Amino acid sequence: MPNCKSLLSQAIKKKKKKSKNKLRRKSASRKENPIEEEEEEEEEEEEEEGFSLKSSTRSHSHGVQPLGNLYLNPGSVNSRNTGLGNLQILTDELVLDILALLGGTHLGILATVSKSFYVFANHEPLWRNLVLENLKGGFLYNGSWKSTYVSAHYPMFDNVGSSCLRVRDFYSDYLFQSWLCANLEMKPEWLERDNIVRRRGISVEEFVSSFEEPNKPVLLEGCLDNWAALEKWDRDYLVKLCGDLQFSVGPVEMKLEDYFRYSDQAREERPLYLFDPKFAEKVPRLDSEYEVPVYFREDLFGLLGNERPDYRWIIIGPAGSGSSFHIDPNSTSAWNAMIKGSKKWVLFPPDVVPPGVHPSPDGAEVACPVSIIEWFMNFYGATKTWKKKPIECICKAGEVIFVPNGWWHLVINLEESIAITQNYVSRRNLLNVLDFLQRPNASALVSGTRDRVNLYEKFKKTFEACFPGTIDQLVQKAEEKKAKEKKPSFWESVTDSKAGAFKFSF
Ligand SMILES: O=C(O)CCC(=O)C(=O)O
């Protein structure tokens, strides 16, 4: 299939060529639908180039090709430009920004103007925004966002939203990449590195001295064995238990049943992710079916009672959903327990900003690639030659990862996953947290609470009332530690380590 043979994809070395038999077997099993057959050919080609596309029934690029293909097809004219008329000088992002101002009806009409407008006006994220703005969480996902919008607003045109025409000679890196990221499988080489320290059955003292105190990640095995959640929580159980209750899913609130209907069919770059901080209050049974692992029981924000910032979340999402690079709020540390499924983690220590990630100087904002898959495609490779390699692992059901404060982390679900995470403050990171809460731009940085500016005073006062003198002791201990780290040892003072020779300075 010539359309994906681009400069872009040619730059990616062929890793592995699938055996013909395997390819044939694969296409033979999808013979029912001619459109699928066409897509199957695309898949085979992408595999040869080192890509592997998700098995797909409905997702379609409308024939959009990366710009590099234009240079391989001399004589071909980019129908993106001819069909846009005077708007062709605008970037793809700008065209889409303008289309985002339109309502569904006008977008639908615009799609009939030219092939180019057909492709732009069918860009799924435009329809996703329309659905979420108009219907909030009350939508029934119907294979695509456009189809969902059309069937909710114009039930008599139910089939219109699912039509998928192919356009010849349309070249756009932006639209191609967006489609590719929505349909790409994680490559095996992105999952290979597993360099986290794993521990089973360690004491709290060992956890504190080996991991919490030095602020290092660890994967803890076997500490959820007594959780009822581990046995019970699957989608049927949760749907039945939670009924019509609504959970936070990105910008909207949804019933679990509706969310699973969406997540079963979702094929997009950044699938909606269920991330709810009030699950335990909404459904007390959920609260009773897990308990904080013994290592994380010192939780000093708990002293604030109802005034503490959000601290625990149930997290549910399909394969491909996840969290792009960030540092956890308010300088807290966290634990994340897998109940179902598995997650790939990539973590960088506080002094190493991950490639492709650009925090603002005050740390209030972070610019990073649009999606997690895009980060893997474009930046993961760079970490191979980095001196400070990230810590990586796959965390599976029954395992807990400790995420120390200040560490950058990215997480992608490799299959449908259910997890619980909690952020906490212990004496080991209390000073960091207090420091963070009293930064001059606390109103922009502090999160999870309405009272961002006063959190510092409130927390410090409450803590001192409960543990008088402890903050001073911790400050003193930290200063002693710093001084110790600075003071050269006897041997360091008599040797010049750089020159590898003795330095007779006494
Ligand atoms: O499970 C996930 O997606 C990761 C969550 C996370 O990184 C966080 O809560 O900070």
The ligand as an ORCA input file, in Angstrom:
! r2SCAN-3c Opt
* xyz 0 1
  O      -2.563      5.583     36.935
  C      -2.216      6.588     36.355
  O      -2.648      6.950     35.283
  C      -1.160      7.447     37.015
  C      -1.725      8.402     37.944
  C      -0.725      9.424     38.327
  O       0.299      9.564     37.751
  C      -1.011     10.267     39.423
  O      -2.030     10.085     40.086
  O      -0.188     11.163     39.685
*
